[in-house]
């Protein structure tokens, strides 16, 4: 299976981000395995254009891009259960610590 076909199924980049770890009969499919695949994911979701994707490696370098990808995966894994609870109808989500962390992330560039 071409993992690129999984991007866009959620009809929103946030849903595609949360689902960037997909599952098939053959096992998990990690769409953000490293910095390069994260850049590809960002482009396929429309969050960066081709020119931006091509410029970012020169700006950050391969090791930094890998660290950014690891941070993105950590955020995704932190979000998954919270979004699952919210989608399941939990009235306690999002709670204040969740909102505080998300607002802190949004306040940075």
N, C-alpha and C positions, 0 to 999 in steps of 0.2 A: 504494500500500500504506500502510495506517495503521501507523506505527511502534509504536504502543502495543501491538499484538498480538504484537510480538516480546518484550515484557517478560513474564517468567514461564516462558518456554520451557525455561530451564535448570533449573527446579525448585529453585533456590537463588539468593539474592541475589548471592553471589560470582560464580557462573557468569553470571548476567545482567549483572553489572558488566563482566566480562571481554568479554562479547559485546555490550556497549552500542554498539559499532561493528559494524554488520551489513553484509552485502553482498547485493545483489540484481542481477538482470540489468541494471538501470538504473544501477548503481554503488553506492557506499557510502551507508549510512544511519547518520548520527551521532545517537545518542539523547541525548547530553550536549553539545549545541551551545553552550549558554550557561547562565547561572544559572537561568533560568526552566525550561528543559527538564530541568536536573538536579533541580530540586525536583519536577517532574512525575515523573521517573524514580524518585526516592526514594519518592514516594507510591505509585506503581504497583507497586513491589516490596514495599511494606508496611513499609519502614524508617522512614517518618514517616507520621503520620496527617494528615487534612485540616486539623485545627486547627493542627498544627505547621507544615504547609506554608504556611498562610495567615499565620502569625506571623513566619516567618523573614525575609521581605523587609523588614519593618519593623525587624527587629533588625540585619540586615547591609547592606541597601541593594543596589541593582541591580549596581553596579560590584563590590562585594565578592563577591556571589553569582557573578558572572562569573569572578572570580579563583579562587573555590573550584571552579567547574566546570572551569577550565583545569587546576588542580592534580589534580582527579579524573581527567581524561583523561590527564594525564602519568603518574599512577600506573597507570592501566589499561594504557597502552602499555608501561610498564616491566614490568608483570606478565605480559602476554600471552606473550612468548617463554619466560618461566620456567615458566609453567603448561603451555605446549605441550610443553616439554622433559620436564617431570615426567609429563604424561599419556602421552608417548611412551616412557616407561620409563627415562629417564635416572636413573642412581643417584647422580649428583652434584647433584641438585636436591632440595630447596633447599639451597644452599650457605650457608656462614656469613655472607657479606656480605648475602645475600638475607634470611636470618633476622634479622640484626641490623637491617636497615632496616625490615622488617615489625614486629618487636618495638618499635622506636622509634615507629613510627606508632601501634601499639596502646597504647603507654604515654601518648599524648596524648589529650585528650578531643575 
